[in-house]
Amino acid sequence: MLRVFSLLLVICILGQASLRTLLVLNYQFDRAVYLKNCENKDKPNLHCDGKCYLKKQMRLNSGG
C-alpha cells in the first residue's frame, strides 16, 4: 500500500512540474494565439509578445 501511495505522489509531483513546461512549449509553438490574446497590444514598448497571456494561463492552471 505504501508503494502505491508513493507512486501516486511521485506522479502528482511530476505532473504539476510538467504542466508549466507544457505551457511554455505551447507558447513557443503557438505564439500567434498568445499574440492575439495579448493584454498589452496598446503598449508595444513593453515587448510583451503575448507573455502576459502566458503568465495568466500559468496562474490559472496552478490554482492561484
All heavy atoms as TSV, in Angstrom:
chain	resi	resn	atom	element	x	y	z
A	1	MET	N	N	0.816	-1.189	0.000
A	1	MET	CA	C	0.000	0.000	0.000
A	1	MET	C	C	0.867	1.263	0.000
A	1	MET	O	O	0.529	2.236	-0.640
A	1	MET	CB	C	-0.913	-0.046	1.235
A	1	MET	CG	C	-1.866	1.090	1.313
A	1	MET	SD	S	-3.044	0.969	-0.022
A	1	MET	CE	C	-4.053	2.330	0.318
A	2	LEU	N	N	1.959	1.208	0.720
A	2	LEU	CA	C	2.859	2.357	0.787
A	2	LEU	C	C	3.498	2.633	-0.575
A	2	LEU	O	O	3.665	3.795	-0.963
A	2	LEU	CB	C	3.936	2.130	1.845
A	2	LEU	CG	C	4.866	3.295	2.125
A	2	LEU	CD1	C	4.072	4.511	2.590
A	2	LEU	CD2	C	5.899	2.916	3.153
A	3	ARG	N	N	3.817	1.586	-1.311
A	3	ARG	CA	C	4.398	1.771	-2.653
A	3	ARG	C	C	3.405	2.429	-3.593
A	3	ARG	O	O	3.782	3.288	-4.393
A	3	ARG	CB	C	4.835	0.431	-3.231
A	3	ARG	CG	C	6.113	-0.071	-2.655
A	3	ARG	CD	C	6.578	-1.275	-3.395
A	3	ARG	NE	N	7.824	-1.735	-2.813
A	3	ARG	CZ	C	8.594	-2.619	-3.356
A	3	ARG	NH1	N	8.251	-3.185	-4.495
A	3	ARG	NH2	N	9.715	-2.970	-2.776
A	4	VAL	N	N	2.150	2.042	-3.514
A	4	VAL	CA	C	1.120	2.631	-4.373
A	4	VAL	C	C	0.960	4.109	-4.049
A	4	VAL	O	O	0.899	4.958	-4.945
A	4	VAL	CB	C	-0.228	1.881	-4.211
A	4	VAL	CG1	C	-1.331	2.605	-4.940
A	4	VAL	CG2	C	-0.104	0.450	-4.673
A	5	PHE	N	N	0.917	4.417	-2.767
A	5	PHE	CA	C	0.806	5.816	-2.347
A	5	PHE	C	C	2.023	6.621	-2.801
A	5	PHE	O	O	1.890	7.745	-3.288
A	5	PHE	CB	C	0.644	5.902	-0.832
A	5	PHE	CG	C	0.528	7.308	-0.327
A	5	PHE	CD1	C	-0.623	8.046	-0.557
A	5	PHE	CD2	C	1.581	7.891	0.362
A	5	PHE	CE1	C	-0.717	9.345	-0.103
A	5	PHE	CE2	C	1.493	9.188	0.817
A	5	PHE	CZ	C	0.332	9.928	0.586
A	6	SER	N	N	3.201	6.067	-2.652
A	6	SER	CA	C	4.431	6.753	-3.072
A	6	SER	C	C	4.440	6.991	-4.576
A	6	SER	O	O	4.811	8.073	-5.034
A	6	SER	CB	C	5.653	5.936	-2.683
A	6	SER	OG	O	5.724	5.769	-1.302
A	7	LEU	N	N	4.039	5.995	-5.325
A	7	LEU	CA	C	3.986	6.140	-6.778
A	7	LEU	C	C	2.984	7.206	-7.188
A	7	LEU	O	O	3.265	8.029	-8.062
A	7	LEU	CB	C	3.641	4.794	-7.423
A	7	LEU	CG	C	3.613	4.765	-8.942
A	7	LEU	CD1	C	4.997	5.083	-9.503
A	7	LEU	CD2	C	3.141	3.420	-9.440
A	8	LEU	N	N	1.835	7.222	-6.553
A	8	LEU	CA	C	0.821	8.230	-6.841
A	8	LEU	C	C	1.335	9.631	-6.518
A	8	LEU	O	O	1.122	10.578	-7.276
A	8	LEU	CB	C	-0.455	7.926	-6.056
A	8	LEU	CG	C	-1.629	8.844	-6.302
A	8	LEU	CD1	C	-2.099	8.747	-7.751
A	8	LEU	CD2	C	-2.753	8.512	-5.354
A	9	LEU	N	N	2.026	9.759	-5.411
A	9	LEU	CA	C	2.590	11.048	-5.018
A	9	LEU	C	C	3.639	11.519	-6.029
A	9	LEU	O	O	3.654	12.693	-6.418
A	9	LEU	CB	C	3.202	10.939	-3.626
A	9	LEU	CG	C	3.720	12.223	-3.012
A	9	LEU	CD1	C	2.596	13.223	-2.841
A	9	LEU	CD2	C	4.369	11.939	-1.676
A	10	VAL	N	N	4.491	10.638	-6.477
A	10	VAL	CA	C	5.514	10.988	-7.473
A	10	VAL	C	C	4.853	11.406	-8.786
A	10	VAL	O	O	5.261	12.394	-9.410
A	10	VAL	CB	C	6.496	9.808	-7.690
A	10	VAL	CG1	C	7.352	10.029	-8.916
A	10	VAL	CG2	C	7.353	9.614	-6.466
A	11	ILE	N	N	3.824	10.698	-9.196
A	11	ILE	CA	C	3.114	11.047	-10.434
A	11	ILE	C	C	2.475	12.428	-10.316
A	11	ILE	O	O	2.533	13.235	-11.254
A	11	ILE	CB	C	2.072	9.970	-10.779
A	11	ILE	CG1	C	2.777	8.696	-11.232
A	11	ILE	CG2	C	1.113	10.453	-11.857
A	11	ILE	CD1	C	1.864	7.505	-11.404
A	12	CYS	N	N	1.895	12.732	-9.171
A	12	CYS	CA	C	1.283	14.048	-8.965
A	12	CYS	C	C	2.317	15.162	-9.016
A	12	CYS	O	O	2.096	16.200	-9.629
A	12	CYS	CB	C	0.542	14.079	-7.635
A	12	CYS	SG	S	-0.957	13.104	-7.620
A	13	ILE	N	N	3.445	14.952	-8.383
A	13	ILE	CA	C	4.500	15.974	-8.369
A	13	ILE	C	C	5.061	16.188	-9.768
A	13	ILE	O	O	5.249	17.325	-10.206
A	13	ILE	CB	C	5.603	15.587	-7.367
A	13	ILE	CG1	C	5.053	15.693	-5.950
A	13	ILE	CG2	C	6.834	16.471	-7.540
A	13	ILE	CD1	C	5.974	15.146	-4.887
A	14	LEU	N	N	5.323	15.115	-10.481
A	14	LEU	CA	C	5.841	15.246	-11.844
A	14	LEU	C	C	4.819	15.880	-12.777
A	14	LEU	O	O	5.168	16.659	-13.665
A	14	LEU	CB	C	6.272	13.885	-12.388
A	14	LEU	CG	C	7.533	13.298	-11.763
A	14	LEU	CD1	C	7.781	11.893	-12.314
A	14	LEU	CD2	C	8.722	14.191	-12.010
A	15	GLY	N	N	3.563	15.565	-12.580
A	15	GLY	CA	C	2.510	16.166	-13.395
A	15	GLY	C	C	2.431	17.668	-13.190
A	15	GLY	O	O	2.297	18.440	-14.137
A	16	GLN	N	N	2.512	18.099	-11.942
A	16	GLN	CA	C	2.481	19.528	-11.637
A	16	GLN	C	C	3.691	20.243	-12.215
A	16	GLN	O	O	3.585	21.335	-12.742
A	16	GLN	CB	C	2.420	19.731	-10.125
A	16	GLN	CG	C	2.321	21.161	-9.701
A	16	GLN	CD	C	1.015	21.808	-10.090
A	16	GLN	OE1	O	0.003	21.148	-10.214
A	16	GLN	NE2	N	1.036	23.088	-10.290
A	17	ALA	N	N	4.849	19.618	-12.133
A	17	ALA	CA	C	6.071	20.231	-12.652
A	17	ALA	C	C	6.051	20.307	-14.174
A	17	ALA	O	O	6.555	21.260	-14.768
A	17	ALA	CB	C	7.284	19.443	-12.176
A	18	SER	N	N	5.486	19.315	-14.816
A	18	SER	CA	C	5.493	19.305	-16.280
A	18	SER	C	C	4.415	20.208	-16.876
A	18	SER	O	O	4.496	20.557	-18.048
A	18	SER	CB	C	5.332	17.883	-16.800
A	18	SER	OG	O	4.077	17.360	-16.439
A	19	LEU	N	N	3.433	20.618	-16.092
A	19	LEU	CA	C	2.369	21.477	-16.607
A	19	LEU	C	C	2.922	22.813	-17.086
A	19	LEU	O	O	2.597	23.273	-18.179
A	19	LEU	CB	C	1.298	21.692	-15.538
A	19	LEU	CG	C	0.101	22.529	-15.944
A	19	LEU	CD1	C	-0.632	21.866	-17.097
A	19	LEU	CD2	C	-0.815	22.742	-14.782
A	20	ARG	N	N	3.776	23.430	-16.288
A	20	ARG	CA	C	4.368	24.711	-16.690
A	20	ARG	C	C	5.246	24.537	-17.934
A	20	ARG	O	O	5.253	25.385	-18.816
A	20	ARG	CB	C	5.191	25.304	-15.558
A	20	ARG	CG	C	4.349	25.849	-14.457
A	20	ARG	CD	C	5.217	26.427	-13.360
A	20	ARG	NE	N	4.408	27.072	-12.374
A	20	ARG	CZ	C	4.262	28.394	-12.300
A	20	ARG	NH1	N	4.883	29.176	-13.127
A	20	ARG	NH2	N	3.476	28.914	-11.373
A	21	THR	N	N	5.983	23.447	-17.990
A	21	THR	CA	C	6.829	23.180	-19.147
A	21	THR	C	C	5.983	23.035	-20.405
A	21	THR	O	O	6.328	23.579	-21.460
A	21	THR	CB	C	7.655	21.908	-18.918
A	21	THR	OG1	O	8.402	22.047	-17.716
A	21	THR	CG2	C	8.584	21.645	-20.079
A	22	LEU	N	N	4.876	22.343	-20.291
A	22	LEU	CA	C	3.987	22.180	-21.443
A	22	LEU	C	C	3.382	23.509	-21.880
A	22	LEU	O	O	3.229	23.765	-23.072
A	22	LEU	CB	C	2.881	21.172	-21.116
A	22	LEU	CG	C	3.348	19.729	-20.979
A	22	LEU	CD1	C	2.196	18.847	-20.503
A	22	LEU	CD2	C	3.912	19.209	-22.278
A	23	LEU	N	N	3.048	24.380	-20.933
A	23	LEU	CA	C	2.525	25.687	-21.295
A	23	LEU	C	C	3.573	26.531	-22.027
A	23	LEU	O	O	3.256	27.213	-23.002
A	23	LEU	CB	C	2.032	26.434	-20.052
A	23	LEU	CG	C	0.666	26.024	-19.544
A	23	LEU	CD1	C	0.391	26.666	-18.194
A	23	LEU	CD2	C	-0.417	26.389	-20.530
A	24	VAL	N	N	4.813	26.477	-21.579
A	24	VAL	CA	C	5.877	27.237	-22.242
A	24	VAL	C	C	6.138	26.682	-23.640
A	24	VAL	O	O	6.324	27.439	-24.597
A	24	VAL	CB	C	7.158	27.246	-21.384
A	24	VAL	CG1	C	8.318	27.849	-22.147
A	24	VAL	CG2	C	6.917	28.005	-20.090
A	25	LEU	N	N	6.130	25.366	-23.781
A	25	LEU	CA	C	6.302	24.772	-25.114
A	25	LEU	C	C	5.143	25.155	-26.031
A	25	LEU	O	O	5.355	25.445	-27.210
A	25	LEU	CB	C	6.417	23.253	-25.010
A	25	LEU	CG	C	7.726	22.722	-24.472
A	25	LEU	CD1	C	7.652	21.212	-24.285
A	25	LEU	CD2	C	8.872	23.080	-25.394
A	26	ASN	N	N	3.944	25.166	-25.484
A	26	ASN	CA	C	2.787	25.586	-26.271
A	26	ASN	C	C	2.944	27.040	-26.716
A	26	ASN	O	O	2.602	27.399	-27.840
A	26	ASN	CB	C	1.498	25.404	-25.470
A	26	ASN	CG	C	0.279	25.682	-26.289
A	26	ASN	OD1	O	0.253	25.460	-27.490
A	26	ASN	ND2	N	-0.756	26.171	-25.647
A	27	TYR	N	N	3.474	27.885	-25.837
A	27	TYR	CA	C	3.729	29.284	-26.198
A	27	TYR	C	C	4.730	29.372	-27.353
A	27	TYR	O	O	4.544	30.159	-28.277
A	27	TYR	CB	C	4.260	30.048	-24.981
A	27	TYR	CG	C	4.797	31.417	-25.313
A	27	TYR	CD1	C	3.923	32.466	-25.575
A	27	TYR	CD2	C	6.154	31.665	-25.380
A	27	TYR	CE1	C	4.405	33.724	-25.882
A	27	TYR	CE2	C	6.645	32.911	-25.684
A	27	TYR	CZ	C	5.765	33.944	-25.941
A	27	TYR	OH	O	6.246	35.179	-26.258
A	28	GLN	N	N	5.768	28.573	-27.302
A	28	GLN	CA	C	6.787	28.615	-28.346
A	28	GLN	C	C	6.238	28.173	-29.704
A	28	GLN	O	O	6.591	28.742	-30.730
A	28	GLN	CB	C	7.988	27.735	-27.967
A	28	GLN	CG	C	8.748	28.228	-26.764
A	28	GLN	CD	C	9.414	29.569	-27.004
A	28	GLN	OE1	O	9.831	29.891	-28.100
A	28	GLN	NE2	N	9.503	30.357	-25.951
A	29	PHE	N	N	5.381	27.155	-29.691
A	29	PHE	CA	C	4.860	26.623	-30.953
A	29	PHE	C	C	3.618	27.354	-31.451
A	29	PHE	O	O	3.348	27.360	-32.650
A	29	PHE	CB	C	4.552	25.127	-30.819
A	29	PHE	CG	C	5.782	24.283	-30.704
A	29	PHE	CD1	C	6.030	23.572	-29.546
A	29	PHE	CD2	C	6.701	24.216	-31.731
A	29	PHE	CE1	C	7.170	22.793	-29.426
A	29	PHE	CE2	C	7.849	23.448	-31.618
A	29	PHE	CZ	C	8.079	22.742	-30.469
A	30	ASP	N	N	2.854	27.951	-30.557
A	30	ASP	CA	C	1.591	28.595	-30.923
A	30	ASP	C	C	1.588	30.071	-30.534
A	30	ASP	O	O	0.627	30.578	-29.975
A	30	ASP	CB	C	0.441	27.891	-30.204
A	30	ASP	CG	C	-0.558	27.300	-31.149
A	30	ASP	OD1	O	-0.429	27.517	-32.355
A	30	ASP	OD2	O	-1.481	26.632	-30.652
A	31	ARG	N	N	2.663	30.748	-30.816
A	31	ARG	CA	C	2.826	32.129	-30.384
A	31	ARG	C	C	1.746	33.056	-30.954
A	31	ARG	O	O	1.359	34.030	-30.320
A	31	ARG	CB	C	4.198	32.638	-30.772
A	31	ARG	CG	C	4.549	33.913	-30.056
A	31	ARG	CD	C	5.950	34.327	-30.288
A	31	ARG	NE	N	6.849	33.352	-29.667
A	31	ARG	CZ	C	8.145	33.526	-29.603
A	31	ARG	NH1	N	8.699	34.576	-30.118
A	31	ARG	NH2	N	8.906	32.617	-29.028
A	32	ALA	N	N	1.208	32.730	-32.117
A	32	ALA	CA	C	0.182	33.574	-32.737
A	32	ALA	C	C	-1.060	33.667	-31.850
A	32	ALA	O	O	-1.679	34.736	-31.753
A	32	ALA	CB	C	-0.189	33.029	-34.107
A	33	VAL	N	N	-1.425	32.578	-31.197
A	33	VAL	CA	C	-2.594	32.592	-30.301
A	33	VAL	C	C	-2.324	33.513	-29.119
A	33	VAL	O	O	-3.187	34.292	-28.708
A	33	VAL	CB	C	-2.907	31.161	-29.807
A	33	VAL	CG1	C	-3.986	31.164	-28.754
A	33	VAL	CG2	C	-3.299	30.276	-30.969
A	34	TYR	N	N	-1.129	33.454	-28.578
A	34	TYR	CA	C	-0.784	34.298	-27.437
A	34	TYR	C	C	-0.697	35.768	-27.847
A	34	TYR	O	O	-1.084	36.645	-27.078
A	34	TYR	CB	C	0.525	33.826	-26.800
A	34	TYR	CG	C	0.366	32.522	-26.073
A	34	TYR	CD1	C	0.550	31.307	-26.726
A	34	TYR	CD2	C	0.006	32.489	-24.739
A	34	TYR	CE1	C	0.387	30.104	-26.063
A	34	TYR	CE2	C	-0.163	31.294	-24.066
A	34	TYR	CZ	C	0.028	30.108	-24.732
A	34	TYR	OH	O	-0.143	28.926	-24.075
A	35	LEU	N	N	-0.191	36.033	-29.042
A	35	LEU	CA	C	-0.140	37.416	-29.518
A	35	LEU	C	C	-1.542	37.973	-29.730
A	35	LEU	O	O	-1.807	39.140	-29.454
A	35	LEU	CB	C	0.658	37.501	-30.816
A	35	LEU	CG	C	2.165	37.320	-30.674
A	35	LEU	CD1	C	2.809	37.232	-32.048
A	35	LEU	CD2	C	2.763	38.450	-29.867
A	36	LYS	N	N	-2.451	37.125	-30.196
A	36	LYS	CA	C	-3.830	37.560	-30.417
A	36	LYS	C	C	-4.514	37.908	-29.093
A	36	LYS	O	O	-5.290	38.854	-29.024
A	36	LYS	CB	C	-4.611	36.463	-31.130
A	36	LYS	CG	C	-6.024	36.849	-31.512
A	36	LYS	CD	C	-6.742	35.710	-32.180
A	36	LYS	CE	C	-7.211	34.812	-31.062
A	36	LYS	NZ	N	-8.106	33.765	-31.413
A	37	ASN	N	N	-4.207	37.178	-28.040
A	37	ASN	CA	C	-4.835	37.388	-26.739
A	37	ASN	C	C	-4.020	38.278	-25.808
A	37	ASN	O	O	-4.341	38.391	-24.628
A	37	ASN	CB	C	-5.074	36.043	-26.049
A	37	ASN	CG	C	-6.095	35.216	-26.781
A	37	ASN	OD1	O	-7.104	35.709	-27.233
A	37	ASN	ND2	N	-5.816	33.930	-26.928
A	38	CYS	N	N	-2.983	38.898	-26.324
A	38	CYS	CA	C	-2.110	39.739	-25.516
A	38	CYS	C	C	-2.890	40.908	-24.925
A	38	CYS	O	O	-3.709	41.533	-25.595
A	38	CYS	CB	C	-0.956	40.261	-26.370
A	38	CYS	SG	S	0.235	41.229	-25.419
A	39	GLU	N	N	-2.614	41.192	-23.661
A	39	GLU	CA	C	-3.307	42.283	-22.971
A	39	GLU	C	C	-2.596	43.625	-23.142
A	39	GLU	O	O	-3.136	44.656	-22.788
A	39	GLU	CB	C	-3.419	41.945	-21.485
A	39	GLU	CG	C	-4.217	40.689	-21.250
A	39	GLU	CD	C	-4.137	40.200	-19.822
A	39	GLU	OE1	O	-3.408	40.815	-19.010
A	39	GLU	OE2	O	-4.807	39.204	-19.517
A	40	ASN	N	N	-1.396	43.612	-23.668
A	40	ASN	CA	C	-0.609	44.836	-23.808
A	40	ASN	C	C	-0.402	45.229	-25.267
A	40	ASN	O	O	0.651	45.746	-25.628
A	40	ASN	CB	C	0.750	44.659	-23.120
A	40	ASN	CG	C	0.618	44.458	-21.635
A	40	ASN	OD1	O	-0.195	45.095	-20.992
A	40	ASN	ND2	N	1.405	43.561	-21.091
A	41	LYS	N	N	-1.391	44.988	-26.113
A	41	LYS	CA	C	-1.257	45.338	-27.530
A	41	LYS	C	C	-1.054	46.830	-27.728
A	41	LYS	O	O	-0.355	47.255	-28.642
A	41	LYS	CB	C	-2.511	44.905	-28.301
A	41	LYS	CG	C	-2.629	43.429	-28.494
A	41	LYS	CD	C	-3.872	43.115	-29.280
A	41	LYS	CE	C	-4.087	41.623	-29.358
A	41	LYS	NZ	N	-5.341	41.294	-30.036
A	42	ASP	N	N	-1.668	47.628	-26.859
A	42	ASP	CA	C	-1.570	49.078	-26.997
A	42	ASP	C	C	-0.269	49.645	-26.422
A	42	ASP	O	O	-0.038	50.842	-26.482
A	42	ASP	CB	C	-2.774	49.743	-26.325
A	42	ASP	CG	C	-2.923	49.355	-24.864
A	42	ASP	OD1	O	-2.407	48.288	-24.477
A	42	ASP	OD2	O	-3.564	50.123	-24.120
A	43	LYS	N	N	0.587	48.783	-25.880
A	43	LYS	CA	C	1.873	49.210	-25.311
A	43	LYS	C	C	3.018	48.421	-25.957
A	43	LYS	O	O	3.644	47.578	-25.329
A	43	LYS	CB	C	1.878	48.973	-23.805
A	43	LYS	CG	C	0.769	49.685	-23.067
A	43	LYS	CD	C	0.753	49.276	-21.625
A	43	LYS	CE	C	-0.476	49.828	-20.946
A	43	LYS	NZ	N	-0.656	49.272	-19.611
A	44	PRO	N	N	3.338	48.704	-27.221
A	44	PRO	CA	C	4.376	47.918	-27.910
A	44	PRO	C	C	5.773	48.102	-27.317
A	44	PRO	O	O	6.635	47.253	-27.505
A	44	PRO	CB	C	4.314	48.426	-29.346
A	44	PRO	CG	C	3.655	49.748	-29.275
A	44	PRO	CD	C	2.766	49.730	-28.072
A	45	ASN	N	N	5.991	49.184	-26.562
A	45	ASN	CA	C	7.318	49.395	-25.981
A	45	ASN	C	C	7.628	48.400	-24.856
A	45	ASN	O	O	8.773	48.260	-24.446
A	45	ASN	CB	C	7.460	50.825	-25.464
A	45	ASN	CG	C	6.402	51.166	-24.436
A	45	ASN	OD1	O	5.339	50.553	-24.384
A	45	ASN	ND2	N	6.681	52.163	-23.622
A	46	LEU	N	N	6.625	47.662	-24.366
A	46	LEU	CA	C	6.855	46.650	-23.330
A	46	LEU	C	C	7.455	45.370	-23.898
A	46	LEU	O	O	8.023	44.573	-23.159
A	46	LEU	CB	C	5.542	46.313	-22.620
A	46	LEU	CG	C	4.931	47.396	-21.747
A	46	LEU	CD1	C	3.619	46.920	-21.157
A	46	LEU	CD2	C	5.884	47.791	-20.642
A	47	HIS	N	N	7.308	45.157	-25.206
A	47	HIS	CA	C	7.787	43.935	-25.874
A	47	HIS	C	C	7.275	42.680	-25.168
A	47	HIS	O	O	8.024	41.736	-24.908
A	47	HIS	CB	C	9.319	43.910	-25.946
A	47	HIS	CG	C	9.890	45.080	-26.664
A	47	HIS	ND1	N	9.787	45.227	-28.025
A	47	HIS	CD2	C	10.545	46.176	-26.210
A	47	HIS	CE1	C	10.368	46.361	-28.379
A	47	HIS	NE2	N	10.832	46.949	-27.305
A	48	CYS	N	N	6.002	42.689	-24.857
A	48	CYS	CA	C	5.373	41.588	-24.134
A	48	CYS	C	C	5.293	40.333	-25.003
A	48	CYS	O	O	5.564	39.231	-24.546
A	48	CYS	CB	C	3.978	42.010	-23.697
A	48	CYS	SG	S	3.039	40.720	-22.897
A	49	ASP	N	N	4.906	40.488	-26.252
A	49	ASP	CA	C	4.799	39.389	-27.220
A	49	ASP	C	C	3.945	38.229	-26.729
A	49	ASP	O	O	4.231	37.069	-26.993
A	49	ASP	CB	C	6.188	38.868	-27.607
A	49	ASP	CG	C	7.041	39.950	-28.244
A	49	ASP	OD1	O	6.484	40.803	-28.939
A	49	ASP	OD2	O	8.263	39.933	-28.033
A	50	GLY	N	N	2.908	38.543	-25.967
A	50	GLY	CA	C	1.984	37.506	-25.503
A	50	GLY	C	C	2.391	36.840	-24.212
A	50	GLY	O	O	1.702	35.945	-23.726
A	51	LYS	N	N	3.501	37.249	-23.619
A	51	LYS	CA	C	3.937	36.620	-22.374
A	51	LYS	C	C	2.996	36.953	-21.221
A	51	LYS	O	O	2.901	36.183	-20.271
A	51	LYS	CB	C	5.360	37.042	-22.042
A	51	LYS	CG	C	6.375	36.468	-23.001
A	51	LYS	CD	C	7.765	36.926	-22.686
A	51	LYS	CE	C	8.702	36.449	-23.779
A	51	LYS	NZ	N	9.884	37.258	-23.869
A	52	CYS	N	N	2.281	38.069	-21.317
A	52	CYS	CA	C	1.305	38.407	-20.283
A	52	CYS	C	C	0.186	37.364	-20.267
A	52	CYS	O	O	-0.252	36.935	-19.197
A	52	CYS	CB	C	0.733	39.797	-20.515
A	52	CYS	SG	S	-0.008	40.041	-22.150
A	53	TYR	N	N	-0.229	36.935	-21.437
A	53	TYR	CA	C	-1.272	35.904	-21.528
A	53	TYR	C	C	-0.739	34.555	-21.055
A	53	TYR	O	O	-1.449	33.798	-20.385
A	53	TYR	CB	C	-1.795	35.825	-22.961
A	53	TYR	CG	C	-2.950	34.876	-23.131
A	53	TYR	CD1	C	-4.182	35.156	-22.560
A	53	TYR	CD2	C	-2.800	33.698	-23.838
A	53	TYR	CE1	C	-5.243	34.281	-22.704
A	53	TYR	CE2	C	-3.859	32.813	-23.987
A	53	TYR	CZ	C	-5.082	33.115	-23.421
A	53	TYR	OH	O	-6.125	32.241	-23.554
A	54	LEU	N	N	0.520	34.273	-21.341
A	54	LEU	CA	C	1.153	33.030	-20.876
A	54	LEU	C	C	1.184	33.004	-19.346
A	54	LEU	O	O	0.833	32.000	-18.724
A	54	LEU	CB	C	2.562	32.897	-21.435
A	54	LEU	CG	C	3.408	31.740	-20.915
A	54	LEU	CD1	C	2.797	30.402	-21.324
A	54	LEU	CD2	C	4.826	31.852	-21.421
A	55	LYS	N	N	1.571	34.104	-18.728
A	55	LYS	CA	C	1.611	34.171	-17.262
A	55	LYS	C	C	0.222	34.002	-16.670
A	55	LYS	O	O	0.050	33.360	-15.633
A	55	LYS	CB	C	2.221	35.499	-16.813
A	55	LYS	CG	C	3.703	35.588	-17.050
A	55	LYS	CD	C	4.241	36.924	-16.609
A	55	LYS	CE	C	5.700	37.054	-16.970
A	55	LYS	NZ	N	6.243	38.361	-16.609
A	56	LYS	N	N	-0.765	34.584	-17.340
A	56	LYS	CA	C	-2.147	34.445	-16.871
A	56	LYS	C	C	-2.590	32.986	-16.935
A	56	LYS	O	O	-3.225	32.487	-15.999
A	56	LYS	CB	C	-3.052	35.311	-17.744
A	56	LYS	CG	C	-4.467	35.391	-17.278
A	56	LYS	CD	C	-5.229	36.355	-18.179
A	56	LYS	CE	C	-6.641	36.537	-17.733
A	56	LYS	NZ	N	-7.373	37.455	-18.618
A	57	GLN	N	N	-2.237	32.281	-18.006
A	57	GLN	CA	C	-2.575	30.878	-18.131
A	57	GLN	C	C	-1.877	30.037	-17.073
A	57	GLN	O	O	-2.462	29.119	-16.514
A	57	GLN	CB	C	-2.206	30.356	-19.527
A	57	GLN	CG	C	-3.061	30.913	-20.638
A	57	GLN	CD	C	-4.513	30.537	-20.481
A	57	GLN	OE1	O	-4.834	29.389	-20.178
A	57	GLN	NE2	N	-5.379	31.486	-20.672
A	58	MET	N	N	-0.641	30.363	-16.775
A	58	MET	CA	C	0.107	29.633	-15.736
A	58	MET	C	C	-0.544	29.835	-14.376
A	58	MET	O	O	-0.649	28.909	-13.580
A	58	MET	CB	C	1.559	30.070	-15.701
A	58	MET	CG	C	2.384	29.528	-16.830
A	58	MET	SD	S	4.080	30.029	-16.579
A	58	MET	CE	C	4.875	29.119	-17.853
A	59	ARG	N	N	-0.962	31.081	-14.106
A	59	ARG	CA	C	-1.620	31.373	-12.838
A	59	ARG	C	C	-2.933	30.615	-12.708
A	59	ARG	O	O	-3.230	30.068	-11.655
A	59	ARG	CB	C	-1.883	32.871	-12.732
A	59	ARG	CG	C	-1.417	33.459	-11.454
A	59	ARG	CD	C	-1.626	34.954	-11.372
A	59	ARG	NE	N	-1.063	35.641	-12.523
A	59	ARG	CZ	C	-1.728	36.541	-13.255
A	59	ARG	NH1	N	-2.938	36.876	-12.963
A	59	ARG	NH2	N	-1.160	37.105	-14.294
A	60	LEU	N	N	-3.701	30.571	-13.786
A	60	LEU	CA	C	-4.987	29.862	-13.766
A	60	LEU	C	C	-4.803	28.366	-13.575
A	60	LEU	O	O	-5.569	27.729	-12.851
A	60	LEU	CB	C	-5.760	30.122	-15.056
A	60	LEU	CG	C	-6.315	31.531	-15.247
A	60	LEU	CD1	C	-6.945	31.665	-16.618
A	60	LEU	CD2	C	-7.334	31.840	-14.173
A	61	ASN	N	N	-3.799	27.798	-14.216
A	61	ASN	CA	C	-3.583	26.359	-14.128
A	61	ASN	C	C	-2.908	25.923	-12.835
A	61	ASN	O	O	-2.967	24.761	-12.471
A	61	ASN	CB	C	-2.773	25.867	-15.331
A	61	ASN	CG	C	-3.612	25.869	-16.590
A	61	ASN	OD1	O	-4.778	25.544	-16.547
A	61	ASN	ND2	N	-3.008	26.260	-17.690
A	62	SER	N	N	-2.265	26.853	-12.152
A	62	SER	CA	C	-1.621	26.468	-10.888
A	62	SER	C	C	-2.576	26.607	-9.720
A	62	SER	O	O	-2.248	26.207	-8.611
A	62	SER	CB	C	-0.375	27.322	-10.639
A	62	SER	OG	O	-0.753	28.653	-10.383
A	63	GLY	N	N	-3.748	27.183	-9.968
A	63	GLY	CA	C	-4.744	27.307	-8.910
A	63	GLY	C	C	-4.591	28.545	-8.064
A	63	GLY	O	O	-5.230	28.698	-7.046
A	64	GLY	N	N	-3.742	29.457	-8.486
A	64	GLY	CA	C	-3.525	30.655	-7.657
A	64	GLY	C	C	-3.842	31.888	-8.305
A	64	GLY	O	O	-4.229	32.457	-9.092
